[in-house]
Amino acid sequence: GSSKAAKKAAAESARKTGALLDALTMLLLQSREARVYLRTAESQGLRYLCCRLCGGGAGTTRADAGAVKALPEAGGGFDLDDAPDAEDLPSAPLATRDPDPCRTLTAISAAVVGERKSKSIVLDQGGLEAAGRFVRGACALGGEEVTNSLDTRVAAARLMLECMDDELDGQAAKLVVAKDAGAIQGILSLLPANPLPRGGVPAQAMEAAGALVREICSDVTCRKALLRLKEPVTSTELAAAAAEPAEAAQGHGKSAKKGKKGKKAESAVGPSVATVPGSTLDVAGLLASSLDATGSAADPGVYRVGREAVTGAMANLLFSEEFRLRFALPTPPNASALANSTAANVAGVGAAPTQAPALGLLRLVASCVGGGSNVASQWRGRGDACEMALAALMNACLEETGAVKRCLVEAGGVTAMLRVISLPANKRTSIPMLVRTRAAGLLDRLAQEAGAAESLSTVGFFAAVAAALARNWADVQTNAAVTTNKKQTKESAAAAVSDDVPSYADCLAEREHLVRLLARIMSNTSTAKAKAAAARAKETGGVLALESDPLAAAAAAAGVAEGQRDPRIALDLKGALAILEKANVLTILVECLPPAATNGRGDVTAESVIMPPPTLTASLKESKTQIGNVLKCFIHILDQPAGPAALQLYGAGLPERIVALLANSKDASIRKNSAIVLAKAMQGHPPANERIRELRGMEMMMQLGNQIA
């Protein structure tokens, strides 16, 4: 009877404590004064919560807690406000373990929102170490194996994330978590496993884990720490090893017998992580697997926030070269991994879950914008993740050996990105400018791969890029107030934002990629290999291995009438110039150059052309790369200096702008390419020769001499 009464009293006490913690959490979230009071009051409520959480060996105080930090910017070399007093030293954890860690974690998370000093207390008290234990599927506390509920694990992940959101101590919090293999494994095991269980998994687990890994991977030191982490067998064994290293070493057989029980318990509260003892923790593979799993869900929109966080984590992870090769391989890299990364073992966009992570990202982008008539509805379910996926792919393509680019090209990445940049007007407005810009950037990086040369040098592909450039220029012209960004009122700016009109900076970023693509393709048409391919295609009537639909649509949009040329036929210079003329891109290319200064009557003269106009300095600074690629396009166009395309350039004011650029630019490469354009124009077209001499362009080239040689 007494034992029953004691249990009843304990249950009632736990219920009341839980209610108090819930009320405290609500108060802390609503009031900053309450958060400050919890930290500064004599009762030291925040420290008590940390001691409660760390009870039973869940966490220990930091050895450097209370140490004065050297801060030279503070004036005297030290932050005296943080000097350790007796009351500032961390308190010892409670002897017994926390009976309700989920509520305690939630209350502490609310207490540290926006409070840097509160976060420091949590770090010093060992709160993050405790959270690292509770985020696992199971852990050993006080010699007892404890299974953590999914709510507890998510609450632990949120506390870690909140502590990382700080300019000063956030770095320390990230390192504490990144160096804890068990904590990282627990975080990754919150991600959905592939295949997705029937009925799905809780979305908040993926959101918390994805956001946490994204924050950790944003720091280069933490990324290096992740590279050194090894896979434990199970979280139970890891916890036992941390608590009792000697016993763990002696009783390995016993812990192995408990491994099955630990795995079963972990799978009950969340997806498990397959591990190989001693192998490097495959962070990239686990992130990619969660994307594949949720992509096949009945309603992917449920996981929208989590998928955005996961793709953001992959983008941050790919800032380090050491992780990039993994994205081209179905399995973690080894000594012979690069040699095996061929089309034979790299599946396509619709591959099995063992596909390369880069292909999973490519499939995500394709599901947003390629296929299906209702792009807007697809965007609502996957759009935010698409932006991050494109960023991750752009970072992955920086991989030194080119394996990622080869993988994407072989899987149809060129065609997939072509669909994005060649969307018709009615669908184009439903896709954010950032997606279109990153798709053009990824296409530009894929174009550097030798295997993409044939795909690039086709009528349809070139027409698609030309049409995209024309639409980009139209976006700028539709809102002149936004492009100048000087004379617009606050009302007009607000209206422009509400109408989703792309800004001048956004249009410039996309245009730089598109112009570089044009220059790259035109340079391919002038090579002997490209000319031979074009001649071969004309003789045999053969086509290259590209899907025809997007190419044919792009060719039609650029003015290539159906029946004139197959959009998949290899491109030659004559065909390229015809496409540029019909798409009105030649005038746009001239407009991309800074204008020449005029005299008082609006005429460009030899005296005015050497004077920089008001917009010249800004134009040279913001679009130096674009100007260089525009000049490369002109060099190829003027291989036919008296042709229709060249005449269109002269009529648009090319001689005046090139002479002005030569006179005012200080960049050696821009000056050199400007001189080449002028020389070609003078050699092949007498009226242009006369105009350039009138503006003293020839005299400038003679004076520059060796500077442009």
Phi, psi and omega per residue, in radians:
G1 nan -0.734 -3.129
S2 -1.161 -0.668 3.133
S3 -1.169 -0.654 3.111
K4 -1.142 -0.712 3.125
A5 -1.152 -0.656 3.124
A6 -1.137 -0.710 3.113
K7 -1.133 -0.691 3.139
K8 -1.142 -0.724 3.116
A9 -1.142 -0.675 3.117
A10 -1.147 -0.716 3.127
A11 -1.123 -0.713 3.124
E12 -1.156 -0.682 3.099
S13 -1.119 -0.723 3.120
A14 -1.127 -0.668 3.127
R15 -1.122 -0.776 3.139
K16 -1.150 -0.715 3.119
T17 -1.095 -0.729 3.107
G18 -1.085 -0.723 3.116
A19 -1.120 -0.696 3.116
L20 -1.135 -0.728 3.121
L21 -1.129 -0.677 3.091
D22 -1.100 -0.763 3.131
A23 -1.143 -0.707 3.112
L24 -1.085 -0.729 3.128
T25 -1.056 -0.793 3.131
M26 -1.081 -0.719 3.140
L27 -1.145 -0.739 -3.120
L28 -1.148 -0.636 3.133
L29 -1.206 -0.509 -3.059
Q30 -1.594 -0.356 -2.990
S31 -2.350 2.138 3.048
R32 -1.228 -0.593 3.108
E33 -1.047 -0.650 3.116
A34 -1.162 -0.657 3.127
R35 -1.159 -0.718 3.112
V36 -1.154 -0.751 -3.122
Y37 -1.101 -0.702 3.141
L38 -1.052 -0.558 -3.130
R39 -1.459 -0.638 -2.958
T40 -1.760 -0.268 -3.084
A41 -1.149 2.767 -3.107
E42 -1.078 -0.492 -3.130
S43 -1.243 -0.268 3.118
Q44 0.877 1.008 -3.073
G45 -1.092 -0.660 -3.127
L46 -1.153 -0.708 3.114
R47 -1.129 -0.656 3.132
Y48 -1.122 -0.733 3.119
L49 -1.059 -0.706 3.117
C50 -1.157 -0.730 3.107
C51 -1.104 -0.662 3.102
R52 -1.118 -0.780 -3.126
L53 -1.125 -0.675 -3.080
C54 -1.477 0.015 -3.092
G55 -1.082 2.667 3.116
G56 1.272 0.333 3.116
G57 1.521 0.244 3.131
A58 -1.222 -0.494 3.140
G59 -2.754 2.739 3.115
T60 -2.233 2.716 -3.134
T61 -1.207 2.617 3.138
R62 -1.259 2.480 -3.117
A63 -1.161 -0.526 -3.101
D64 -1.704 0.298 -3.126
A65 -1.097 2.300 3.115
G66 1.520 -0.080 3.138
A67 -1.195 2.513 3.138
V68 -1.320 2.331 -3.124
K69 -1.618 2.420 3.073
A70 -1.391 2.029 3.141
L71 -2.243 1.554 -3.106
P72 -0.987 -0.568 -3.101
E73 -1.239 -0.194 3.134
A74 -1.322 -0.153 3.088
G75 1.882 -0.975 -3.115
G76 -1.686 0.017 3.109
G77 1.691 -0.276 -3.135
F78 -2.447 2.617 3.063
D79 -1.572 1.676 -3.053
L80 -1.196 -0.338 3.092
D81 -1.144 -0.409 -3.136
D82 -1.719 0.192 3.132
A83 -1.050 2.367 -3.029
P84 -1.267 2.220 2.963
D85 -1.899 2.988 -3.123
A86 -1.056 -0.690 -3.106
E87 -1.323 -0.205 3.137
D88 -1.503 -0.282 -3.102
L89 -1.203 2.515 -3.086
P90 -1.128 2.605 3.116
S91 -1.589 2.673 -3.130
A92 -1.246 2.469 3.103
P93 -1.120 2.776 3.080
L94 -1.188 2.714 -3.109
A95 -1.275 -0.587 -3.100
T96 -1.688 2.670 -3.128
R97 -1.340 2.728 -3.114
D98 -1.187 2.149 3.134
P99 -1.282 -0.327 -3.120
D100 -2.419 1.213 -3.066
P101 -1.116 -0.464 -3.115
C102 -1.079 -0.849 -3.139
R103 -1.189 -0.644 3.114
T104 -1.130 -0.773 3.098
L105 -1.051 -0.749 -3.139
T106 -1.126 -0.714 3.134
A107 -1.149 -0.740 3.129
I108 -1.144 -0.686 3.105
S109 -1.038 -0.729 3.106
A110 -1.186 -0.569 -3.084
A111 -1.257 -0.409 -3.052
V112 -1.776 0.036 -3.124
V113 -1.057 2.003 3.114
G114 1.221 0.213 -3.085
E115 -2.043 1.747 -3.084
R116 -1.106 -0.760 -3.110
K117 -1.182 -0.573 3.085
S118 -1.154 -0.668 3.104
K119 -1.145 -0.643 3.093
S120 -1.096 -0.690 3.118
I121 -1.104 -0.763 3.140
V122 -1.077 -0.714 3.103
L123 -1.111 -0.819 -3.094
D124 -1.154 -0.603 -3.111
Q125 -1.354 -0.127 -3.125
G126 1.549 0.311 -3.113
G127 -1.082 -0.642 -3.141
L128 -1.236 -0.618 3.082
E129 -1.079 -0.735 3.109
A130 -1.140 -0.735 3.109
A131 -1.072 -0.600 3.097
G132 -1.123 -0.480 3.073
R133 -1.400 -0.711 -3.067
F134 -1.333 -0.258 3.110
V135 -1.396 -0.194 3.125
R136 -1.420 2.841 3.096
G137 -1.143 -0.599 3.115
A138 -2.656 2.639 3.119
C139 -2.600 2.835 3.131
A140 -1.804 2.112 3.120
L141 -2.214 2.102 3.130
G142 1.048 0.632 3.137
G143 1.360 0.096 -3.109
E144 -2.073 2.375 3.118
E145 -1.408 2.218 -3.082
V146 -2.094 2.264 3.059
T147 -1.655 2.181 -3.102
N148 -1.598 2.336 3.095
S149 -1.250 2.843 3.129
L150 -1.091 -0.672 3.120
D151 -1.089 -0.687 3.112
T152 -1.130 -0.743 -3.113
R153 -1.148 -0.730 3.111
V154 -1.144 -0.716 3.111
A155 -1.089 -0.672 3.097
A156 -1.123 -0.734 3.124
A157 -1.108 -0.667 -3.139
R158 -1.202 -0.619 3.073
L159 -1.133 -0.758 3.084
M160 -1.022 -0.786 -3.112
L161 -1.108 -0.702 -3.137
E162 -1.162 -0.673 3.136
C163 -1.215 -0.458 3.122
M164 -1.348 -0.285 -3.097
D165 -1.472 1.176 -3.129
D166 -2.694 2.386 -3.064
E167 -1.185 -0.593 -3.056
L168 -1.683 -1.002 -3.063
D169 -1.566 -0.081 3.125
G170 -1.078 -0.657 3.116
Q171 -1.078 -0.772 3.130
A172 -1.109 -0.697 3.128
A173 -1.114 -0.724 3.127
K174 -1.083 -0.740 -3.109
L175 -1.175 -0.662 3.115
V176 -1.020 -0.761 -3.113
V177 -1.308 -0.742 -3.060
A178 -1.120 -0.498 -3.116
K179 -1.513 -0.082 -3.109
D180 -1.719 1.760 -3.089
A181 -1.046 -0.695 3.139
G182 -1.140 -0.699 3.119
A183 -1.144 -0.766 3.138
I184 -1.109 -0.725 3.111
Q185 -1.108 -0.696 3.105
G186 -1.120 -0.703 3.115
I187 -1.110 -0.821 -3.114
L188 -1.159 -0.517 3.128
S189 -1.281 -0.167 3.024
L190 -1.338 -0.306 3.122
L191 -1.277 2.577 3.132
P192 -1.079 2.408 3.100
A193 -1.510 2.746 3.140
N194 -1.917 2.157 0.124
P195 -1.392 2.763 -3.121
L196 -1.241 2.299 3.124
P197 -1.061 2.717 3.104
R198 -1.071 2.271 -3.074
G199 1.597 -0.135 3.091
G200 1.373 -2.982 3.110
V201 -2.288 2.794 -3.132
P202 -1.028 2.273 -3.093
A203 -1.186 -0.540 -3.072
Q204 -1.140 -0.454 3.111
A205 -1.174 -0.773 3.123
M206 -1.154 -0.688 -3.131
E207 -1.095 -0.823 -3.114
A208 -1.153 -0.796 -3.113
A209 -1.152 -0.778 -3.130
G210 -1.088 -0.775 3.135
A211 -1.133 -0.637 -3.131
L212 -1.186 -0.797 3.115
V213 -1.140 -0.632 3.104
R214 -1.060 -0.745 3.122
E215 -1.168 -0.737 -3.129
I216 -1.111 -0.746 -3.083
C217 -1.316 -0.128 3.106
S218 -1.321 -0.188 -3.107
D219 -1.924 2.289 -3.058
V220 -1.142 -0.638 3.126
T221 -1.149 -0.672 3.117
C222 -1.190 -0.635 3.100
R223 -1.116 -0.672 3.084
K224 -1.150 -0.640 3.105
A225 -1.130 -0.664 3.121
L226 -1.101 -0.587 3.136
L227 -1.120 -0.472 -3.079
R228 -1.591 -0.133 -3.101
L229 -1.317 2.445 3.115
K230 -1.940 2.693 -3.134
E231 -1.328 2.166 2.933
P232 -1.397 2.894 -3.139
V233 -1.225 -0.924 3.052
T234 -2.523 2.848 3.107
S235 -1.157 -0.500 3.127
T236 -1.130 -0.804 3.129
E237 -1.126 -0.683 3.142
L238 -1.101 -0.749 -3.138
A239 -1.131 -0.717 3.124
A240 -1.123 -0.661 3.133
A241 -1.171 -0.627 -3.137
A242 -1.249 -0.623 -3.084
A243 -1.387 -0.720 -3.083
E244 -2.406 1.424 -3.083
P245 -1.023 -0.708 -3.088
A246 -1.159 -0.806 -3.126
E247 -1.150 -0.644 -3.142
A248 -1.110 -0.659 -3.130
A249 -1.215 -0.640 -3.092
Q250 -1.421 -0.622 -3.044
G251 -1.845 0.784 -3.111
H252 -1.079 -0.651 3.142
G253 -1.115 -0.687 -3.133
K254 -1.150 -0.763 3.140
S255 -1.157 -0.547 3.108
A256 -1.141 -0.615 3.108
K257 -1.158 -0.564 3.135
K258 -1.417 -0.137 -3.076
G259 -1.041 -0.728 -3.109
K260 -1.092 -0.715 3.132
K261 -1.111 -0.725 3.124
G262 -1.105 -0.723 3.132
K263 -1.121 -0.707 -3.129
K264 -1.130 -0.719 3.130
A265 -1.132 -0.696 -3.106
E266 -1.176 -0.706 -3.109
S267 -1.171 -0.380 -3.137
A268 -1.263 -0.473 -3.093
V269 -1.860 -0.120 3.131
G270 3.098 2.961 -3.119
P271 -1.125 2.436 -3.129
S272 -1.525 2.836 3.127
V273 -2.025 2.126 3.089
A274 -1.256 2.255 -3.068
T275 -2.233 2.678 3.030
V276 -2.130 2.045 -3.064
P277 -0.940 2.297 3.059
G278 1.479 -0.198 -3.134
S279 -1.440 2.784 3.117
T280 -1.183 2.426 -3.133
L281 -1.083 2.109 -3.064
D282 -1.531 1.307 -3.099
V283 -1.096 -0.810 -3.094
A284 -1.084 -0.748 -3.125
G285 -1.126 -0.678 -3.134
L286 -1.225 -0.665 3.078
L287 -1.111 -0.778 -3.130
A288 -1.131 -0.662 3.140
S289 -1.093 -0.667 3.126
S290 -1.170 -0.603 3.075
L291 -1.143 -0.776 3.118
D292 -1.064 -0.716 -3.095
A293 -1.130 -0.857 -3.080
T294 -1.307 -0.368 3.097
G295 -1.167 -0.439 3.137
S296 -1.628 0.092 -3.137
A297 -1.169 2.704 3.140
A298 -1.061 -0.654 3.106
D299 -2.281 1.558 -3.116
P300 -1.052 -0.363 3.140
G301 -1.075 -0.426 3.100
V302 -1.066 -0.581 -3.090
Y303 -1.771 0.346 -3.037
R304 -1.021 -0.855 -3.117
V305 -1.140 -0.739 3.140
G306 -1.141 -0.698 3.133
R307 -1.170 -0.634 3.068
E308 -1.109 -0.733 3.135
A309 -1.140 -0.719 -3.123
V310 -1.153 -0.787 3.119
T311 -1.149 -0.593 3.043
G312 -1.123 -0.664 3.089
A313 -1.114 -0.691 3.126
M314 -1.169 -0.673 3.103
A315 -1.101 -0.731 3.109
N316 -1.199 -0.676 3.127
L317 -1.046 -0.602 -3.060
L318 -1.411 0.078 2.960
F319 -1.198 -0.365 3.139
S320 -1.750 2.268 -3.115
E321 -1.056 -0.537 -3.070
E322 -1.081 -0.437 -3.108
F323 -1.639 -0.209 -2.956
R324 -1.230 -0.711 -3.113
L325 -1.050 -0.598 -3.139
R326 -0.984 -0.504 -3.063
F327 -1.324 -0.172 3.089
A328 -1.729 -0.045 -2.996
L329 -2.122 2.501 3.103
P330 -1.205 -0.430 -3.128
T331 -2.254 2.831 3.131
P332 -0.969 2.518 -3.054
P333 -1.194 2.600 3.015
N334 -2.371 -2.857 -3.040
A335 -1.068 -0.611 -3.094
S336 -1.860 0.317 -3.028
A337 -1.117 -0.786 -3.064
L338 -1.123 -0.664 -3.139
A339 -1.146 -0.462 -3.104
N340 -1.595 -0.055 -3.060
S341 -1.471 1.195 -3.139
T342 -2.005 3.084 -3.125
A343 -1.109 -0.392 -3.094
A344 -1.169 -0.595 -3.106
N345 -2.070 0.204 3.040
V346 -1.952 1.954 -3.037
A347 -1.350 2.993 -3.119
G348 -1.421 -2.937 -3.058
V349 -1.081 -0.549 -3.132
G350 -1.706 0.695 -2.985
A351 -1.386 3.036 3.100
A352 -1.235 2.992 -3.112
P353 -1.056 -0.275 -3.136
T354 -1.528 0.221 -3.112
Q355 -1.215 2.913 3.084
A356 -1.125 2.454 -3.135
P357 -0.972 -0.600 3.138
A358 -1.070 -0.591 -3.134
L359 -1.279 -0.544 3.035
G360 -1.123 -0.699 3.077
L361 -1.141 -0.708 3.121
L362 -1.112 -0.703 3.117
R363 -1.126 -0.648 3.109
L364 -1.073 -0.787 3.126
V365 -1.106 -0.761 -3.121
A366 -1.098 -0.590 -3.132
S367 -1.229 -0.378 -3.138
C368 -1.433 -0.722 -2.932
V369 -2.238 -0.090 -3.089
G370 -2.128 1.832 -3.118
G371 1.903 2.385 -3.076
G372 1.558 2.580 -3.057
S373 -1.550 -0.471 -3.066
N374 -1.725 1.484 -3.116
V375 -1.148 -0.635 -3.085
A376 -1.087 -0.728 -3.140
S377 -1.187 -0.663 3.077
Q378 -1.120 -0.636 -3.107
W379 -1.147 -0.635 -3.118
R380 -1.101 -0.498 -3.121
G381 -1.578 -0.417 -2.987
R382 -2.369 -0.084 -2.904
G383 -1.034 -0.821 -3.095
D384 -1.090 -0.689 3.106
A385 -1.153 -0.510 3.137
C386 -1.114 -0.708 3.116
E387 -1.040 -0.812 -3.131
M388 -1.226 -0.599 3.129
A389 -1.118 -0.700 3.101
L390 -1.146 -0.675 3.075
A391 -1.093 -0.732 3.117
A392 -1.103 -0.735 3.141
L393 -1.148 -0.674 3.093
M394 -1.098 -0.710 3.104
N395 -1.179 -0.686 -3.120
A396 -1.125 -0.570 -3.112
C397 -1.218 -0.127 3.063
L398 -1.410 -0.024 -3.137
E399 -0.966 2.329 -2.906
E400 -1.121 -0.643 -3.052
T401 -1.439 -0.231 -3.108
G402 1.470 0.143 -3.095
A403 -1.131 -0.669 -3.126
V404 -1.157 -0.765 3.135
K405 -1.118 -0.704 3.100
R406 -1.087 -0.742 3.137
C407 -1.043 -0.791 -3.109
L408 -1.229 -0.695 3.137
V409 -1.120 -0.759 -3.141
E410 -1.139 -0.496 -3.114
A411 -1.550 0.080 3.120
G412 1.584 0.425 -3.125
G413 -1.117 -0.573 3.135
V414 -1.106 -0.815 3.133
T415 -1.146 -0.676 -3.137
A416 -1.091 -0.763 3.123
M417 -1.253 -0.507 3.077
L418 -1.084 -0.667 3.112
R419 -1.066 -0.648 -3.099
V420 -1.185 -0.863 -3.046
I421 -1.322 -0.288 -3.101
S422 -1.859 0.363 3.102
L423 -1.069 2.447 3.084
P424 -1.165 2.898 -3.017
A425 -1.026 -0.672 -3.080
N426 -1.206 -0.407 3.084
K427 -1.729 -0.454 -3.074
R428 -1.051 -0.670 -3.094
T429 -1.205 -0.339 -3.139
S430 -1.466 -0.154 -3.141
I431 -1.836 2.189 -3.131
P432 -1.010 2.628 -3.129
M433 -1.035 -0.598 -3.112
L434 -1.093 -0.636 3.114
V435 -1.172 -0.771 -3.138
R436 -1.119 -0.675 3.132
T437 -1.141 -0.805 -3.119
R438 -1.213 -0.574 3.081
A439 -1.128 -0.727 3.088
A440 -1.129 -0.672 3.106
G441 -1.143 -0.726 3.107
L442 -1.145 -0.709 3.106
L443 -1.063 -0.678 3.116
D444 -1.119 -0.699 3.138
R445 -1.258 -0.636 3.077
L446 -1.161 -0.521 -3.134
A447 -1.115 -0.325 3.129
Q448 -1.328 -0.265 -3.138
E449 -1.362 2.317 -3.089
A450 -1.041 -0.582 -3.128
G451 -1.183 -0.258 -3.133
A452 -1.597 -0.036 -3.033
A453 -1.057 -0.770 -3.124
E454 -1.174 -0.665 3.107
S455 -1.121 -0.648 -3.107
L456 -1.221 -0.757 -2.996
S457 -1.510 1.026 3.072
T458 -2.228 2.719 -3.139
V459 -1.039 -0.822 -3.082
G460 -1.114 -0.748 -3.114
F461 -1.132 -0.809 -3.133
F462 -1.112 -0.682 3.105
A463 -1.127 -0.641 3.120
A464 -1.125 -0.751 3.129
V465 -1.154 -0.724 3.123
A466 -1.106 -0.735 3.128
A467 -1.155 -0.666 3.110
A468 -1.124 -0.664 3.102
L469 -1.151 -0.687 3.103
A470 -1.114 -0.711 3.118
R471 -1.186 -0.644 3.092
N472 -1.052 -0.775 -3.141
W473 -1.150 -0.609 3.098
A474 -1.142 -0.629 3.092
D475 -1.062 -0.678 3.133
V476 -1.181 -0.752 -3.056
Q477 -1.246 -0.439 -3.102
T478 -1.236 -0.279 3.123
N479 -2.486 1.408 -3.105
A480 -1.112 -0.521 -3.133
A481 -1.129 -0.652 3.138
V482 -1.275 -0.649 -3.088
T483 -1.193 -0.677 3.121
T484 -1.342 -0.647 3.069
N485 1.027 0.464 -3.124
K486 -2.178 -0.786 -3.043
K487 -1.649 -0.097 -3.072
Q488 -1.283 2.573 3.083
T489 -1.499 2.975 3.100
K490 -1.102 -0.616 -3.140
E491 -1.144 -0.779 -3.123
S492 -1.186 -0.610 3.100
A493 -1.137 -0.751 3.121
A494 -1.113 -0.685 3.117
A495 -1.127 -0.680 3.141
A496 -1.117 -0.725 3.132
V497 -1.139 -0.724 -3.109
S498 -1.149 -0.517 3.126
D499 -1.516 0.078 3.129
D500 1.025 0.633 3.085
V501 -1.364 2.189 -3.116
P502 -1.115 2.510 3.139
S503 -1.344 2.931 3.123
Y504 -1.084 -0.717 -3.128
A505 -1.097 -0.718 3.117
D506 -1.108 -0.775 3.139
C507 -1.119 -0.667 3.130
L508 -1.100 -0.732 -3.133
A509 -1.089 -0.776 3.119
E510 -1.158 -0.711 -3.083
R511 -1.134 -0.621 3.118
E512 -1.051 -0.755 3.125
H513 -1.152 -0.750 -3.094
L514 -1.158 -0.727 3.130
V515 -1.153 -0.662 3.104
R516 -1.124 -0.667 3.084
L517 -1.099 -0.769 3.099
L518 -1.012 -0.809 -3.123
A519 -1.104 -0.683 -3.119
R520 -1.168 -0.757 -3.121
I521 -1.173 -0.722 -3.134
M522 -1.144 -0.593 3.080
S523 -1.175 -0.557 3.093
N524 -1.193 -0.601 -3.107
T525 -1.183 -0.372 -3.105
S526 -1.592 -0.041 3.130
T527 -1.469 2.733 -3.139
A528 -1.089 -0.635 -3.126
K529 -1.126 -0.750 -3.130
A530 -1.167 -0.710 3.129
K531 -1.108 -0.698 3.119
A532 -1.143 -0.681 3.124
A533 -1.142 -0.710 3.128
A534 -1.116 -0.770 3.137
A535 -1.116 -0.687 3.134
R536 -1.121 -0.705 -3.128
A537 -1.163 -0.669 3.136
K538 -1.163 -0.666 -3.096
E539 -1.245 -0.750 -3.033
T540 -1.642 -0.296 -3.069
G541 1.233 0.236 -3.123
G542 -1.305 2.845 3.119
V543 -2.190 2.788 3.138
L544 -1.536 2.831 -3.036
A545 -1.383 1.329 3.057
L546 -2.368 2.588 3.086
E547 -1.150 2.366 -2.966
S548 -1.466 -0.504 -2.981
D549 -1.016 -0.979 -3.124
P550 -1.125 -0.558 -3.140
L551 -1.225 -0.747 -3.138
A552 -1.130 -0.718 3.123
A553 -1.119 -0.721 -3.139
A554 -1.168 -0.684 3.128
A555 -1.109 -0.713 3.112
A556 -1.148 -0.700 3.139
A557 -1.133 -0.507 -3.121
A558 -1.528 0.021 3.085
G559 1.699 0.207 3.081
V560 -1.558 1.804 -3.037
A561 -1.142 2.552 -3.139
E562 -1.124 2.351 -3.141
G563 1.725 -0.326 3.129
Q564 -1.288 -0.946 -3.128
R565 -2.527 2.449 3.044
D566 -1.167 2.245 -3.089
P567 -1.118 -0.225 -3.136
R568 -1.698 0.003 3.122
I569 -1.244 2.513 -3.141
A570 -1.045 2.534 -3.025
L571 -1.625 2.441 2.956
D572 -2.069 3.049 -3.047
L573 -1.108 -0.690 -3.135
K574 -1.069 -0.770 3.111
G575 -1.149 -0.652 3.126
A576 -1.102 -0.758 -3.137
L577 -1.148 -0.650 3.113
A578 -1.102 -0.703 3.122
I579 -1.146 -0.751 3.135
L580 -1.092 -0.677 3.121
E581 -1.119 -0.874 -3.056
K582 -1.204 -0.487 3.123
A583 -1.530 0.023 -3.130
N584 1.002 0.587 -3.123
V585 -1.474 -0.436 -3.106
L586 -1.066 -0.753 3.101
T587 -1.118 -0.657 3.127
I588 -1.106 -0.731 3.128
L589 -1.073 -0.688 3.093
V590 -1.138 -0.715 -3.137
E591 -1.153 -0.368 3.117
C592 -1.226 -0.298 3.106
L593 -1.510 2.627 3.091
P594 -1.078 2.473 -3.134
P595 -1.257 2.738 3.077
A596 -1.459 2.557 3.114
A597 -1.247 2.612 -3.128
T598 -2.047 2.889 3.040
N599 -1.447 -2.966 -3.089
G600 -1.126 -0.345 -3.106
R601 -1.749 0.141 3.099
G602 1.483 0.213 -3.136
D603 -1.785 2.546 3.053
V604 -1.573 2.093 -3.107
T605 -2.141 3.016 3.124
A606 -1.093 -0.518 3.135
E607 -1.375 -0.656 -3.068
S608 -1.428 -0.478 -3.015
V609 -1.157 -0.400 3.139
I610 -1.518 -0.065 3.138
M611 -1.630 2.259 3.137
P612 -1.278 2.212 3.054
P613 -1.212 2.887 -3.077
P614 -0.997 -0.548 -3.072
T615 -1.572 -0.073 -3.001
L616 -1.176 -0.826 -3.084
T617 -1.054 -0.796 3.140
A618 -1.124 -0.703 -3.124
S619 -1.118 -0.751 -3.141
L620 -1.143 -0.615 -3.081
K621 -1.292 -0.732 -3.005
E622 -1.498 -0.393 -3.041
S623 -2.364 0.712 3.135
K624 -1.051 -0.727 3.119
T625 -1.125 -0.748 -3.135
Q626 -1.090 -0.755 3.138
I627 -1.057 -0.739 3.132
G628 -1.069 -0.706 -3.140
N629 -1.301 -0.574 3.055
V630 -1.085 -0.736 3.122
L631 -1.109 -0.644 3.095
K632 -1.114 -0.672 3.077
C633 -1.078 -0.768 -3.122
F634 -1.102 -0.633 3.138
I635 -1.051 -0.735 3.128
H636 -1.286 -0.679 3.141
I637 -1.089 -0.676 -3.096
L638 -1.423 0.186 2.891
D639 -1.116 -0.365 2.999
Q640 -2.079 1.333 -2.937
P641 -1.177 -0.278 3.123
A642 -1.987 0.208 -3.129
G643 -1.370 3.013 -3.129
P644 -1.020 -0.661 -3.140
A645 -1.148 -0.769 3.129
A646 -1.110 -0.711 3.126
L647 -1.096 -0.626 3.097
Q648 -1.142 -0.643 3.095
L649 -1.138 -0.780 -3.140
Y650 -1.080 -0.700 -3.134
G651 -1.180 -0.437 3.126
A652 -1.488 0.029 3.093
G653 1.623 0.455 -3.124
L654 -1.082 -0.809 -3.095
P655 -0.986 -0.753 -3.111
E656 -1.117 -0.771 -3.100
R657 -1.207 -0.649 -3.139
I658 -1.195 -0.735 3.109
V659 -1.102 -0.735 3.105
A660 -1.093 -0.684 3.124
L661 -1.148 -0.749 3.115
L662 -1.087 -0.646 -3.091
A663 -1.320 -0.545 -2.972
N664 -1.911 -0.362 -3.111
S665 -1.350 2.494 3.090
K666 -1.804 -0.055 -3.112
D667 -1.413 2.239 -3.054
A668 -1.131 -0.733 -3.109
S669 -1.195 -0.655 3.105
I670 -1.155 -0.734 3.104
R671 -1.083 -0.757 -3.111
K672 -1.108 -0.819 -3.133
N673 -1.192 -0.565 3.071
S674 -1.110 -0.723 3.130
A675 -1.139 -0.646 3.116
I676 -1.129 -0.754 3.121
V677 -1.071 -0.782 3.133
L678 -1.099 -0.735 -3.125
A679 -1.101 -0.736 3.131
K680 -1.144 -0.714 3.137
A681 -1.147 -0.720 -3.123
M682 -1.169 -0.607 -3.057
Q683 -1.299 -0.560 -2.983
G684 -1.913 -0.099 -3.081
H685 -2.525 1.849 -3.071
P686 -0.961 -0.768 3.121
P687 -1.058 -0.673 3.093
A688 -1.171 -0.674 3.090
N689 -1.010 -0.803 -3.108
E690 -1.113 -0.750 -3.113
R691 -1.164 -0.711 -3.138
I692 -1.138 -0.707 3.105
R693 -1.164 -0.633 3.119
E694 -1.076 -0.627 3.125
L695 -1.522 0.139 3.129
R696 1.125 0.504 3.098
G697 -1.152 -0.702 3.123
M698 -1.120 -0.702 3.127
E699 -1.096 -0.683 3.112
M700 -1.115 -0.753 -3.136
M701 -1.115 -0.656 3.112
M702 -1.155 -0.686 -3.127
Q703 -1.214 -0.664 -3.135
L704 -1.205 -0.600 3.021
G705 0.888 -2.002 -3.038
N706 -1.155 -0.339 -3.118
Q707 -1.152 -0.427 -3.126
I708 -1.996 0.179 -3.111
A709 -1.315 nan nan
